[in-house]
Amino acid sequence: SNPIISLESGVENSNVIQGSKTLFWSARGAEVGGMILHRICFYASAADVQETDPSYIESWVKYHSALPGNDYFMIQNKSFDYIVAKGYFDFALIKNYIKVSGGYDKQFIGDGLNSCFISDFSASSPFVRINTRFGNVNYENLYMELTAQENNIGSMQTTMPQNGANYLPVHKYASIQYLKVNLSSKLNIGLFGSVIYNRSSGQEIRYLNPVIFLAQMEQSLNSHDKKNLGIDFKLLAFNHLQF
């Protein structure tokens, strides 16, 4: 276990604010992690965060009623106040071949700082991730439960309750598969497929199918669910360039 203590500060000078503005980011919390029987790893952390952002981020927050990378937040004295909490476990179902992970955290699939498939720009969410590795082939199944940010009353899809109680926003679900093959030490190719959908009754059983592209090609549901297909590659050239 470790304490979490962080502080960053800076200054913004721009014509937008017609002067200078002090920026800061601070966090205080704790984290704990460990391993059980050399097969189960676990990690959990929580931190209270306050931040004052540049003007372009404040404009984005005002327009979208959301804070990048987070879910619920408060505005106090022109700064954003929120809690960051995450926790997950990794279980070696078959050592060196199949690993199962689950918990509440952000996800990332692909290469680079930001992925076109799924980036860590959104908030943390409940997930189950199955990673299967055999030789030069790596196959991932990712299932998530998502919640849209709905601070704007005009966009709410549920009826606001009386007496000021919190409402339960509509949940969405994601079923994602990613197949990555290392063709050589300098070239790999990946295939990606995802389905994002919302159901009042919960998960759609058909979309839990672990076979890549099968859910994306399934038309028997006659639905308007968002389906994506993708391909990517990474090539190392001359030991200095990465495409």
MIZA-356339 format. One record per residue (C-alpha): residue in one letter; z, y, x. Coordinates in pm, whole numbers, plus 50000, padded with zeros to 5 digits. Layout:
N
AZYX ...
REM end
This chain:
243
S500005000050000 N499245035550115 P499765070849987 I496715091849899 I496915127950018 S493765148650060 L492915185550072 E489545202550121 S488765239550103 G485795262850141 V484215295450032 E481165301749814 N479105333249867 S476205338349627 N474465364049413 V475405344049103 I479095352549131 Q478405385949303 G480965380649575 S482975352149723 K484925323949563 T487505300649712 L486745263649658 F489195235049693 W489675198149619 S493095181649636 A494365147049547 R497755129949547 G498315093849460 A498715058549592 E496705027049653 V497594990449689 G495544960249793 G495944925049918 M494704889249933 I495954857449766 L495324822949915 H492434837150122 R490214835749810 I491294864049577 C491244900349690 F492604928349472 Y492724966149492 A494104993949270 S494515031349314 A495395062149110 A495355098849206 D495865132249037 V493015155749134 Q492445193049102 E489215209749207 T487455243149192 D483695238449216 P480685259849316 S479025279949040 Y476085255949000 I478465227048922 E480425248648677 S477145256448498 W476325219348481 V479775211348340 K479465238748077 Y476005226847970 H476795189347955 S480485190947856 A481125165748135 L482385165748494 P480165147448747 G481595113848844 N484495114848595 D485295110248230 Y488205129448076 F489295162148234 M491145194448158 I490445230148260 Q493435248948396 N493255283148562 K489485279748619 S489965246348797 F489345210648679 D492295186948651 Y491845149448605 I493125115348707 V491065090648907 A492125054548859 K490365022348953 G491214986249011 Y489324953849066 F489494918649205 D487114897049409 F487264859449372 A485364835649599 L484254810249339 I482274791249603 K483114804649948 N480184821650123 Y477924815449821 I479274828549487 K481674857649443 V482984870349108 S484324905949076 G485834923748779 G487854954148691 Y487404991548641 D485335010348899 K481995026748978 Q478935005849062 F475945010249293 I472734990049327 G469954998149573 D469645017149900 G470235053050008 L472745079149895 N471475078549536 S469765049049373 C467105051049102 F468455018248959 I472135026248917 S474075052749111 D477775061349129 F477205095348964 S478815084348638 A482485077048573 S484185043648638 S483865017148369 P484964981248296 F482684955948465 V482114919948566 R479884913648867 I478624879948994 N477074878849341 T475204847649449 R473994844649807 F471914816249949 G470224820550285 N468094852150278 V468334855449898 N470974876449722 Y471204876949340 E473514899349136 N474494899348769 L476334930148648 Y477794935648301 M479404968848206 E480964985847906 L479975022747894 T481305052847705 A479305084747658 Q480945118347722 E481225134547378 N483165166847411 N480585185447201 I481685181646837 G478125186046718 S477015154546902 M479865131746795 Q478755100146622 T482155092146477 T484275109946220 M486975131746369 P490405119246253 Q492965140846081 N496235153846231 G494635159646573 A494625123246687 N492085111546944 Y488915095546815 L487295063846949 P483835071747088 V480905048047049 H480625022647332 K477465010447497 Y476854979647709 A474704972248013 S473304939248138 I471774942048487 Q470154917548728 Y469084924549086 L467304899949315 K467014908949683 V465114888649943 N465234894750319 L461714886350434 S462624894750794 S465254913150993 K463404945850920 L462004941350569 N463564932650235 I462254934649879 G464264937749558 L463524931649189 F465604949348923 G466014945048549 S468444961248304 V469164965047934 I471414992247793 Y472354989647426 N475054998247172 R476464974646910 S479294981646668 S480204944746685 G480444943947067 Q478344925247322 E474924910947237 I475084874047337 R471384872247420 Y471754899547683 L474384879447871 N471604856647993 P471794857548376 V468064851248438 I466264882348565 F463494897248343 L464224872948059 A466234898147859 Q463704925747926 M460874904447789 E462834892547484 Q461274908347176 S462854887446901 L465654913046853 N463094939146740 S465384966046879 H464984999747047 D467344991347332 K466625007747666 K465014982547901 N464084989348264 L462144970148526 G461954979948891 I460994969849241 D462194983949572 F461884977049941 K463474987550268 L461584987450596 L462994994750942 A460375007451185 F460565014651559 N464385010651545 H464675047051438 L462955050651100 Q463925036650761 F461555036850464 
REM end
